[in-house]
Amino acid sequence: MNHVSNPRITIYTDGSCLGNPGPGGYGSVITIEGQSQEISGGYQLTTNNRMEILAVIKALESLQQVSNVDVYSDSKYVVDAINKGWASRWRLNNWMRNKKERAINPDLWERLLDLCAHHSVTIRWVKGHSGDKHNERCDYLAVTAAKSNDLQIDIGYSASHI
């Protein structure tokens, strides 16, 4: 779906985890018509992959209207799951990766797939820690959030590990 009259937005995202699992954080830089906004948050106990997915979710959820969005992530897991259709197939197969293995993080993939259907999203891989200023900023935001004293509970992670 191409939203011709809607704004073009560029989003950079990153997730971090201090230990895996451990305290984690996400960071995103959202640029709309030359104006940038940063968002971040941290969780007490989570995984790096959950924070990578959540960084994209939180950025897309922050958008005020349906938009054309270019998302840059250094997570091959996130980029490939969307671009290669893995997450869509997992959802079609009742969150099973194959006949024996459950997909990991279905709560987040469900949210991300719904957001990608709502907006016109293109997701691209960017090499992490390679000097890209936006990716480096997202990394800083994610690590800082993971180290903060105001960490939330990642209910989706906690629920899957009871």
Secondary structure, 3 states (H helix, E strand, C coil): CCCCCCCEEEEEEEEEECCCCEEEEEEEEEEECCEEEEEEEEEEEECHHHHHHHHHHHHHHCCCCCCEEEEEECCHHHHHHHHCCHHHHHHHCCCECCCCCECCCHHHHHHHHHHHHHCEEEEEECCCCCCCHHHHHHHHHHHHHHCCCCCECCHHHHHHCC
